[in-house]
């Protein structure tokens, strides 16, 4: 077999980026087995991420696990044995779509339930009751919008920015696929990890051999402070996936909140009995560690997340506009004719199809029963969806 160049090693001679599978080579990619397995993994990881997001406020990327699982499953006799790198890439792309859709659901839809519950309790908030069918259609429209928006960005981000943008997750997925194509074995490691996680969870939750939420509330100097841990195996996996730096930043925020700000508020309450600070409704000196957390610390954390997201959006705005412009111009010039004569890696939906699809989504959102959006609101929703979806796709092999 011809030795292929590693696409992730920058070429000092400035040669054109060449994917692992040559553009002129046509091998099985969108096969029936890949579609079925991808859909199954999309549902499984989508459900798992909805649970993780609602329970812990954290979404775990499905790209890498989907890549490993697809390589193991598609190599079995039941699935035919021989699997191409492009089939594995299709499976992980479809599988990770479930996780992406779950993210959009988890961090938006619960707001409607909160508003509705508060309105029923007499609070002065709008009552936006939302049905299951409305959640379904909003998810489908949002997911379709994300796919269409990424089409003009794909080639520029993957090819033109090769060696400049890091894409750690996409690079990891592609390396796994390449190593697997060269004869790597991941089945034993994947099964071992699943077994250890299931055993840990069973001993903790069913056997109750140790607490899932060990914690200690301080008194004296750190009165009002709390130290604890959520000892779930899923969160251990999350920490491994997001890496040491992000984990350390998350931990530092918890330390500041629970071991600095909470004791400071308790100290203020001791010095000024009866003092109330909104949004709390009782004096600080009457609050325990749990009340301080529910009344103040969690809102500070939400504010930090919102501010950090706004800063990240502003930082990536120039690059996003540049990427979209550079990606859309070749598609407009190329048009529809001659698509089949193009190399495999240059075949995209025509720009007319992309724009028509976006227009259909705007109209569907406008007339969707229960959405309550005017035309300008639908346009704004699509605009914000563009900036939310303008992130690099997975791997490119």
N, C-alpha and C positions, 0 to 999 in steps of 0.2 A: 504493500500500500504506500502511496506517495506521502512523504512526510509533509504535513501541513504546517504553515507558519502559525505561531501563537499570535492571535489577533490582539492580545493585551500587552505585548511588548512594543513600545513606541519605536518607529522606524526613524533612525537618525538621518537617513538619506532623503527623507521627505516624500517617500513614495505614497501612492494612494492607498488608503486603508483597504485591506482585503479581509473579508470575513473568513471564519474557519472553514465553512463550506463555500467553495467558489460560487460566484453568482451564476455561472453558466452550467453548474451541475444541478440536475433535477432529480431529487430523491424524494421518497414519500415524506409528506409533511402534515397535511390536514387529512389524516386517515380516520376511519370510523372508530377504531379502538382509541386513538388519541382524543377524539372528541368526547367519547363516552367517559373515559377516565378523567378527562379534564372537568367535565360537568360534575361528576361525582365528587372530586376533590374540591371544586368550587363551592358546592353545597356544604360539604363537611367543614371546610375552613371558614366559610361564611357564618355558619351556625356557631362554631367555636369562638369566632371573633366577636360575634354579637354578645355571647355570654361573657367573654373576657372584658369587653368594653363596658357593658352595663354593670358588671360585678366589680371590676377593678379600675375602670377608666383607662385601660391600656389595650391597644390593638397590636397583635403580633403578625408580622409579615408572613405570608404563606408561600412566597416564591421559592425559597430554599427548600423547605420541607416538601413542597409539591414536586420540585425537581428530583429530589432523592427518591421519593415514593414512586414517581412515574418511571424512573430508571429501573427500579426493582420490579414493579408490577409488569411492565411491558416486556421484560426479559423472560417472564415465566412462559411455560408451554401453553397455558390457557390463552395467552395473548399473542402467541405466534413466535416468541423467542427473539427474533431479530428486530431491533429497534434503531431508528436513525436519530441522529442528534436533533434534527428539525422536529421530529415527532415529540421528543422529550421537551423541546422548547415550547411547542404548542400546548402541551399538557400543563406546564408550569405557568404559562401565560393565562390560560383559562382558569386554572386553579387559583392564581393570585387575584383574578378578577372578583371572586367571591369575597375575599378579604377586603378589597377596595370598596366594594359595594356595602359591605358590613360597616365600614368606617363611616360612610356617608349616612347610614341609617342611625347608628348608635349615637353620633354626636349632633344629631339634628332632631329626629323624631321625638325623643323623650320630652323635649321642650313643650310640645303640644299637649302631652299628657299632664305635665306639671301645671301648665296654664289652665287646663280644663279642671283639674282637681282644685286649684286655688280659687277659680271662679265659682265652683260649686260650694266652696266654704265661705263665700261672701267677699272674697278679696276683689279689689278694683283692678282686675286684669281681664283682657279679652278671653272669651271662652272659645278656643279653637279645637273642638272635638274632631278627632281624626279616626277614620275607619281603616280596617285592614286592607281593603281594596285600594284605598287612596295611598296607603304606604307602598303597596305593590307598584302602582303606576308611577308614583314619584321616584321610586328606586329605578324602575326601568328607564324612565326618561333621563334621569341623572346619569345612569350607567352608559346609555347610548350617547349622551352628550360628551362624556369623557372620551369614549372611543373615537368619535368624529374629530374632536379637538386635537387629539394626539397625532392624527394622520399627517397634517402638514409639518409637524414638529419632528417626526420620527427620524427622517433621513439626516436632517441637520444635526440633531443632538447625538445620534449614534455615530455618524460618519465624520461630519465636519469638525465636531468637538472631540473626536477621539484623541486621547492622550491629555486633554485639557480638563474635562469633567471626569470625576472619579467614578461615579456610579458604583459604589461598593457592593450593593446588593445584586445589581445586574451582573457585575463582573464575577461575583461569587457563583451565581447560578450558571453562567456560561462556562466557568472553569470546571464546575462539577460535571457539566454535560461533556466537555472535552475530555476530561480524565476518564469518565465512564465510557466514552467512545473508544478510548485507547486501552480499555480493559480493566478499569477500576471496579471495586466491589464495595457496595454500600449497604447491602441488605442486612448483614449481621449487626452493624452499628445502629441502623434505624430500628430494628426489632429490639435490640438491647435497650435503647433509649426509651422506647415505648413501654417495655416491660418494667424498667426501673421506675418510671414515672407512675405507672398504674399501681405498682406495689407500694410505693411511698404513699400515694393517695389513699389506698385501701387501709394501710396500717394506721394512718393518721385519722381518717374520717370514720371508717368502720370499726377498726380496732381500738381507736381512741387511746393510742399509746403515748401520744403527746398532743399538746394544744396547737391548733392551727393559728391562733392569734395570741401568742404570749406577749404580755406587756407589763410595764411597771409604771405607776404614777408616783412622781416624786413629791416629797414634802420638804420642809425646811428651806434651804437656799434656792432650790429649783422647784419650789412649790408651783403647781400648775403645769409643769412639764411632764412629758410622757416619753418613754422609750419602749419600742415594741417592734414586732415584725409579723408580716403575713407569710407564714411558712408554707405556702402552696408550691407544689412542684412546677405548676404552670408559670408562676412568677420567676422561679429560678431559670426556666427556659427563656423567659423574656429578657432577663438580665444578661444571659449569655448572648442572645441575638443582638441586642442593642449595643453591647460592648461596654468596656470598663469606663470610658469617658462619660457617656450618657448616663450610665448607672450612677457614677459618682456625682454628676450634676443633680440627678433626681434625689439622691441621698442628702446632698448638701441642702437642698430646699427643705427636706423634712427636718433636718437638724436645726435650721434657722427657725422654722415654724414651731416645732414642738419643744425645743430646748432653749430657745432665745425669746421669741415673741410671746409665747404662752406664759412663761414665767414672768416676763415683763408686765403683761396685763394683770397677772395675779398680784404682782408687787404693787401696781398702781391701785388695785382694789383694796389692798391691805392699808395703804396710806390714806386713801380717800374712801372710807366706807359709804356705801349707798350710791357710788358714782356709776352711771350707766353710759355706755358708749354704743351707739347704733352700729350694726343692726341688732345687737343684743337687746333683750327686753328686761333683764334683771340686773341688779348691781354686780359689778365684777367680783366683789368679795364673797358673793353667794354662788359663784360658778365653780364647778370642779373642772378637771382636765378635759372631760368629754364635752362639757358645755362650752368651754373656751374654743375647742376645736370646731364644734358645729356652728358657733356664732361668729368666729373671726378667721381662724387659720385656713379653713377650706376656701373662704372667699378670697383671701390673699393669694392662695394658690391658683384659683381660677383667673384672677386678674393678671397674675404673672404669665399664665398660659396665653391669655388673649393678647397681652402686650407683646409677648415674644412672637406670636403668630403674625401680628401686624408688622413688626420689624422685619421678620423674614420675608413677608410679602413685598415690602418696599425694596428690600435688598435685591430680590430676584426679578423685580419688575423690568429693569432695562434689559437684562438677559433674555427674559421671556419674550418681550417685544421683538428683540433682535432675532431670536430663534424663529419666531412665527413668521417674520418677514422673509428671512432667508429660506425658510422651508416652504412657504406658500408660492413664491415667485416661480420656481422651476415647475411646479404643478400647473400653474396658470399658463405658462408658456408651452408646456408639453401637450396639454389638452387630452382628449380621449383617444384619438386615432393612434394606432401603432402600439397599444399597450402590451399586447402579447409578444411583440418583438423585443421588448425591453428585457434586460437581465432580471433574474428572480428578485434581487434585492431592490430594484428600482420600481417595482410594480405597486402602485398605490391606487386607491379610489380616486377618481377624477375630482378636481376642485369643485366642479358643478354638483357632483353627488354630495360632497361634504357640506357645501353651503345649503343645498336643498334639504339635507337631513337636519341641519341646525335650525332652519326655518320651520320645518315640520315640528320640531321639539318646542320651539317658541309658541307656535299656534296651539299645540296639544296642551302645553302648560297653561296657556291663557284660558282655554275652554274646559280644562279638567274640572269636573264637579267637585266642589269643596276646597279648591285651591285658593279662591278669592283674590287672585292676582290680576291687576290691570295690565295693559300691554307694556307699559313702562316697567312695571314690576317684573314681568316675564323677561324683558330684555336685561334688566339688572341681574336677575337670577342666572341667566346664561353667561353674562359677563363675569360674574364672580365664579361661576363654574369653570370658565376658561382658565382663570388664574389658579383655581384650586387643582385643576387637572393638568396644568402645564408642567408636569414633571416627567423626567425621562422614563421611557418604557423599560421593560425588563432586560433580558439579555439579547444579544445579537450574535447569532452563530451562522 
